[in-house]
Amino acid sequence: MTETAAPTVQGDTMRDRFAISTHWNASRHKTGEGIVDEILELGIRRLELGYDLRSYHVDGIKRKQDAGEVRIDSVHNYCPVPPEATRGGPELYTLAVGHWQIHEAAIMSTTQTIQFAAEMGAKLVVMHCGNVAIRPLTPKLVAMSDQGERYTNAYEKLKLKLITQREKKVTAQLGFLMRGLERLIPTLEATGVRLGLEILPTYEAIPTEAEVKTILQHFGDSHLCYWHDFGHAQIRENLGFGSHVQSFAELGPVMGGMHIHDVVPTDGDHRMPPSGMINFPLFGPHIPDHSLLVLEPGSKVEGPDVKRGLDLIVDSWTET
């Protein structure tokens, strides 16, 4: 395997640190060059290769990278889309699942993504770990919140039911996840790539903020790290599962990077500010110097809105 050094991007301002996920525009292009050219029009020269990137995109992106036009900061598992999959997805297979065939497929495909990331000069792979095997109740909580029932007894009763059911099942599935991560460590060591465990919006998801701390205390943070997602964490707060800014500050020391997007209550994420509710200036003092900053707007967000949102974020974080 030949590892490609990342091209140097001139400048060291806050704005220069921002990348954008190719999930924003990969579906609109048949070539990697087309993906990169549209992103360069935003004034962004760093990429996260998203989980819906196709193999036929890779050569064009590599040519742009070799020409020094962009650099690759991170890759989102699974990337490129596995040949056996009809469409891309971050949870095609997950490590926390108890079914051995799915677990093995997750290890194999994640290994391939880590190796691909190293070949592309990326520092980090972002991974979804899975969900507790219970009947999902978060969608009902979202519906109740949307209907103005967030602070009712019925809402609190359903929330407690979700917490209780999750606690009964999560220990075994955390064991599956830990064993899977143990098997990935040698590949991470060999490639120098780190694996970022992403926080997800539902309470059924693994890991929670507290579970991330436990995992990283066990493995250390040389090969594993926490990956923050602004939209996901805000949705969790909207549903009553903790404080977004507090967890962000507490996990800063082990935060490898973050997906940055806004949220329209209760769970309308992948927007760009100022269309959503997130108070981005609150987070400015807690941005780790070492973290990757990745915009993750939805594919329907227009280019001018991405640029405007980036301007607002940069201004709010530069002033802190």
N, C-alpha and C positions, 0 to 999 in steps of 0.2 A: 504494500500500500504506500503510495506516495502522498506525503502531506504537503499541502500548499500553504505557503506563508500568506497571511492577509496583507493586502496592499495598504500602504499608508494613506490615511485621509488627513489632509492638511487642516490645521486649526485645533484648538483645544477648548473652545467655548462650550457652554451648556448646550447650545443648539447642535454643535458638532457631535455630541454624544448620542443623539436620537437616531434610532433605526425605525424601520417600519416592516411589519409582516407582509410577505407576499400574498398572504390570504386576502389582503385587500383587493388585489387585482389579477391574481393568477388565472382566474376563470375567464378573464377577458382576452387572454393572449394565447397564441399558439407557439410563440417562441420566447425563450428566456430574454433575448434582447428587448422584446416588446415590454416585458414586465419591468425591466430595469429602466428603460427610457422613460416610461410613464412616472416612475418613482423619482428619477432625477429631475423631472419637471417640478417636483415639490421642493426641491432644494435639499433632498435627503440622499446621503451616499452610504448609508449602512442598511443592511437587510437582516431580517429573520426569514429564513426559508420555511414557509408554512406547510402544514400537513396535507394540503391539497395540491402541492407542487407535483407536476408530472415529470417522469424521466425525460421526456422530450424537451423540457424546459432547461434542463441542467447544463447542457453544453453551451447554450447561449449566455446563461448567467456566468458560467466559468470564463467565457471569453471576455465578458465585461469586467470581471474581477481581475483577470490577468492583465488587462489593459489599464488597471489602476482606477477605473471609474467608480467602483463600489468595493465594499468589503462585507464579509459575512460575519455577523456577530454571534448568531444563534440559529438553531434548527429546531423546529417543533416536531416531536415524535407523532406520527411516523412519516418520514420524508426520505426520498420521494415516495409517492403513493405505492404501496406494495403491489406487485404485478397480479396477485390473486384477488385484490380488492377492486370492486367496481367503482368506488369513490373513496376519497380520502377521509380520514377521521382520526382524532386523537385517542379514541377508545375502541378501535377495531379489536384490540386485545388489551387486557390490563393485568398488571402483576398481582393485584389484590384479589383476583378471582380464585375460587377454590378448584375449578375444573382444570385438570392437569394439562389437557391439550391446549386450552386457551392460555394458560400460564406459560407453557413452553413456547407458544407462538409469540407471546409478548416478549419473552427473553430474546428469542431469535431476532425478531423484527427491531427491537430496541437496540440490540447489538449492531445490527446493520445500519441503523440511523446514526449511532455514535461513530461508527467507522466512516460513514459518509460525511458527517460533520467535520471530522478530522481532515478528511481529504479536501474539504472546502475551506479549511482554515478557521472554522468556527470555534468559539470558546466553550459553548454550552449547548446542551440538548434539553428542551423543555418537555416534561412528561406529565400526563394525567395518570394517576395511579389506580383509579377504579372507584367502585361504589359498594357500600354494604348491601348485602343481598336481602333487602326487605322491600315491602311494597312502598313505592315512593309517596311521601306525604308532602314534600316541599311544594309541588304544584298546587295542592289544595291551600297551603298557607299563602302562596302568592295570590291565588284567586280571592281569598278572604281579605288580604291586605288591599288588593285593588278595589274591593267593595267597601272599604272603610271599616273593616272588622279587626284591624290589627291589635287593638287594645281591649278586645272582648274576652270574656271567660272562655267562650268556645274556642277562640284562637289559642289561648294559653293551654287549654286542655289538649288540643291537637298537637301543639308544639311539644308538650311534655311526653305525649305518646310517641312522637318521633324520636325524641332523645332516649327514651327508655328502650324502644325497640332496637335502636342503633347500638346502644351499649351492650345488649345481649349478644350481638353478632360480630362486633368490630374486632374483638381480640384475636379471634381465629384468622380473620382476613388481614389484620396487621401482620400476623405471623407469615402468611403467604407473601405479603409485600416485602417484608424484611429478608426472607430467604431469596426472593428474586433479586433484590438489590445486592445482596451478598455475591450472587453469581455474576452481576454486571461489573463489580469493582475491578476485576482484572482488565477488562476492556477499557474502562475509564483510566486506569493506571497506564496502560500501554499507549493510549492515544493522547493523554493529557486533557481530555474533554471532561467537563463537569456535567452532572445530571441535576437539573432543577426540578423539584417537586412542586407542582403548581397547585395553588388553592383554587377550589371550584365553588360555584355558587350555591349548590344544594347542600343540605346538612347530611344527606345520605353519602356524600362523597368522602373519600379517603385521600389524604389525611386532613384532619382539622388543624388549626393553628397550634394547639397543644401537642397534637401527635407529631407534627413536623419537628417540634423541639425534641421530643423523645427520640425520634429516628436519627436526628443529627447528633444528639448526645451519644447515641450508640455507635454511629459510624464515623463521627467527626465531619468536618466540613471541607476536607481537602478534595474529595471527589463528588460529594453531594452538597446541595444547597437548597434554600427555599426560593421559589419563584412566585412573586406576588402578582396578582391580577387585580387592577383597580376596580373593574366592573364586578368581578366575582365577589370580592371582599365587600363592596358596597351593597350588593344584593343581600349578602349574609347579614350585614348590619340592618338593612331595611326589614328583614324578617325577624330581627331580635336576637341574632346570634353573635353578640360581641360588638366591640367598637372598632371600626375600620382604622382610624388614625392611631389608636393605641396599639393594635396588633402590628401595624406597619412599623411603628417606632420600635417595638420590642423585638421584632424579627430582623431589623435592619442589619445587625452584625453578621447574620448568616444568609442574607438576601443576595442571590447571584444576579437577579434582574427582575424586570417587571413588564407586564403588559399594561399599556396605558390607554384607557378609553373611558367614556362617560356613561352614565346610566340615567334613564328616565324611569321614575318609580313605577312599579316596584322592581321589575327585572328586565327592563328594556336596555340592554347593554350594547357595546360596540358602537356607541355614538361618539361624537367629538364635542368638546366644550365649545361654546357655552350652552349646548342644547340640553345638557343633563343637570344633575343635582350635585355632583361631587365638588366639594370646596377644595380645589387643588392647592391654593396657597397654604393650607394647613399642613400639607405634607412636605413642603419645601425644606424646612429645617431638618427633616429626617431622611433626606435622600442620601443613601450611601455613596461615597465617592467611587466605590468599586463596582457598583451595580450597572448592568446593561439596561438601557432605556429603550423600550420597543413600543411604538404606536401600534394599536391593533383595531383600527376602524373596520366596520363592516363593509362589505363589497359595494353597498348602495350609497355609501358616503361619497360625495363629490370631492374632487381634488381641491377646489378652493376652500371647502369646509375643513378638509384635513389641514391645509396650510394655516387657516385662521385658528383652528384649535391648537396647533403646535405653537403658534405665536403666543397665545394666551397662557399656555403651560410654561413655556420658556420664560416669559415675562414674570409670571408669578413665582417661579422657582429661583430666578436670578435675583429677585429683589429681597429674598429671605436671607 
